[in-house]
């Protein structure tokens, strides 16, 4: 029996149907949770900034103050925290954002007015709705265990989506029926058509999001796979320097890093955390997938000299694919078009789960309930 001609009579198609059914019904609520929370956080950083306009927007002046001076002010205000990186917002009237990490208080985002060097305030993210949604999406509020469960959940979603494509195929003679939505049919047929077409349209994109999301649970396994498939490294080591005894001015380091990629827009400055590490500055160019940019200039902290510039197109294929996982999972690869598409995509599992459960009820549980003997109810004397 040919799957192309008579798919419903092929044994392995029947087996995949059962996999699709029971994984979809059993894990449907989990799929909805992860996908809907993913939709909410697509614009997380932008929404967070919208909620604190008093910290992100300032009165502009003709020139900005010293970068070194801003860093010194923030470090003096938070002596028990470590400064990790600085988001450089070059728009007129935008403040700069300094990320501090405290062992006792966690992440602290400090906002500094770049024209006068004044600290405007902070955002600690604890207890905030968007951060709670983000943690729910990433680790189910269970830390490392939740992250691990999410990894296997991603593979499960991919399996449900791929098996759905197989189950959808109606056969060569009736292939047109696979694309039909009967608007005048009864609600059961319309529910079936909605599930069928919604799954067909979204399945491959859901596979993409699910598989790229599982990377964050199993990064080493993914990187090993990419290296085997491409024959190239999946990561490139950052430069190292001799142990630095004293840093040069951060103004000189930032100036050198900015000039190293003249056609790019500087976005994120990471400070060296160890004596042999270097500073790095991300640059964004048109077509970049990551929101901080795909091109990096590395600077020796002691001499403020650029030691390497890494352009995304020049890195090995394996490393490019590893970097692109971020853009594919979060939908940043085509700007607002892909991000909005990813928001809609995150809501599709809700439709698929509801319509799928209704189909299951109509075909199975509903028929069984109608077969049950009716009990006559009367008055007991």
Buried (B, 14 or more C-beta within 10 A) or exposed (E): EEBEEEBEEBEEBEEBBEBBBEBBEEBBEBBBBBBBBBBBBBBBEEEBBEEBEEBBBBEBEEEBBBBBBBBEBBBEBBEEBEBEBBBBBEEEBBBBBBBBBEEEEEBBBBBBBBBEBBBBEBBBBEEEEBBBBBBBBBBBEEEEEBBBBBBEBBBBBBBBBBBBBBBBBBBEEEEEEBEBEEEEEEEBBBBBBBBBBBBBEBBEBBBBBBBBBBBBBBBEEBBEBBBEEBEBBBBBEBBEBEEBEEBBEBBBBBBBBBEBBEEBBBBBBBBBEEEEBBBBBBBBBEEBBBBBBBBBBBBBBBBBBBBBBBBBEEBBBBBBBBBBBBBBBBBBBBEEEBBBBBBEBBBBBBBBBBBBBBBBBBEEEEEEEEEEEEEEEEEEE
